[in-house]
Structure formats: structure tokens, C-alpha cells
């Protein structure tokens, strides 16, 4: 397959750079014909432990974050930080619970 394409190519009068580009194109095209192409890995992996509790906690944390950025007060920042820390515990609890369920 590659040999046929190499024989069909016009090599006379090419500089080294053009010769290389033509050879590269032949090799890439042949590899694609033989191996095919894939789209690559999914960009967003599934989070197997995500549930409605975690989703609600994230929504509440985002609400506190927006409130903090809008008001720009120390109290709002402390509310956001406490919500963020509470959510970390929620995430770990949900992940641990799902891990136990799957391992049984």
C-alpha cells in the first residue's frame, strides 16, 4: 500500500523539504487507511459518586460565592468559606457511601 503510493509520487526536482513533506503525507495517509481514526477520549468523565445531595450542595455553594462577590463583605466571605468546607465533607461522605455500595 505504502509502496504503491511511493511509486506513484513524483520525486524529481524536489528539494529536501518538499521531499520530506510528500513522504510524510504518504505515510500519514497510509497509516490512517490501515489503522483508522478515533475521536479521542471523552472530555468529561462520568462522576460515579455524584448524586442529588452533592448537586444541591454545589448549587448552595455557588449561591454563597455569588453573594460574596456581589456584596464584597467579610461576613459573606465567611459564609462562603463555611459552605465550601461543609461541601467538602458532603462530597467525601457521598463518595465513601457509593464506594461501599459498589464494593459489596
C-alpha positions in Angstrom: 0.0 0.0 0.0 2.7 2.5 1.0 5.0 1.2 -1.8 2.3 1.8 -4.4 1.9 5.4 -3.2 5.7 6.0 -3.1 6.0 4.7 -6.7 3.1 7.0 -7.9 4.7 10.1 -6.3 6.7 12.5 -8.4 10.1 12.8 -6.8 12.1 14.5 -9.5 13.1 18.2 -9.0 12.0 18.4 -5.3 14.1 19.9 -2.6 14.7 18.0 0.6 12.0 19.8 2.5 9.4 19.1 -0.2 10.6 15.5 -0.5 10.1 15.1 3.3 6.6 16.7 3.3 5.5 14.4 0.4 6.9 11.3 2.2 5.3 12.4 5.5 1.9 12.8 3.7 2.1 9.4 2.1 3.0 7.7 5.5 0.2 9.6 7.4 -2.4 8.7 4.7 -1.4 5.1 4.7 -1.5 4.9 8.5 -4.9 6.4 8.5 -6.1 4.0 5.8 -4.8 1.0 7.8 -5.5 2.0 11.4 -8.3 4.4 11.0 -9.0 7.5 13.1 -10.6 7.9 16.5 -12.2 10.9 18.1 -10.0 10.6 21.2 -11.1 10.3 24.8 -14.2 11.8 26.2 -13.6 15.3 27.6 -15.9 15.0 30.6 -15.6 11.8 32.6 -18.5 10.5 34.5 -18.5 11.1 38.2 -19.9 7.9 39.5 -20.5 9.1 43.1 -22.3 12.3 42.1 -25.9 12.4 43.4 -28.7 14.9 44.1 -27.3 15.8 47.5 -24.0 16.8 46.1 -25.6 18.7 43.3 -27.7 20.6 45.8 -24.6 21.4 47.9 -22.8 22.7 44.9 -25.7 24.9 44.0 -25.8 26.3 47.5 -22.0 26.9 47.5 -22.3 28.8 44.1 -25.1 30.9 45.5 -22.9 31.8 48.5 -20.0 32.6 46.2 -22.1 34.9 44.0 -23.4 36.6 47.2 -19.8 37.1 48.4 -18.6 38.6 45.1 -21.7 40.9 44.9 -21.6 42.2 48.5 -17.8 42.0 49.0 -18.1 41.8 52.8 -16.2 39.7 55.3 -19.4 38.1 56.5 -20.4 37.0 53.0 -16.8 35.6 52.6 -17.0 33.7 55.9 -20.5 32.3 54.9 -19.0 31.1 51.6 -15.9 29.6 53.2 -18.1 27.7 55.8 -20.3 26.5 53.0 -17.3 25.4 50.9 -15.8 23.4 53.9 -19.2 21.8 54.6 -19.5 20.7 51.0 -16.1 19.0 51.1 -17.4 16.8 53.9 -20.5 16.2 51.8 -18.5 15.2 48.8 -16.3 12.8 50.8 -19.3 11.3 52.6 -21.2 10.7 49.3 -18.1 9.3 47.6 -17.4 6.9 50.6 -21.1 5.8 50.6 -21.0 5.0 46.9 -17.7 3.2 47.2 -19.1 1.0 50.0 -22.2 0.3 47.9 -20.2 -0.7 44.9 -17.7 -2.9 46.8 -20.4 -5.0 48.5 
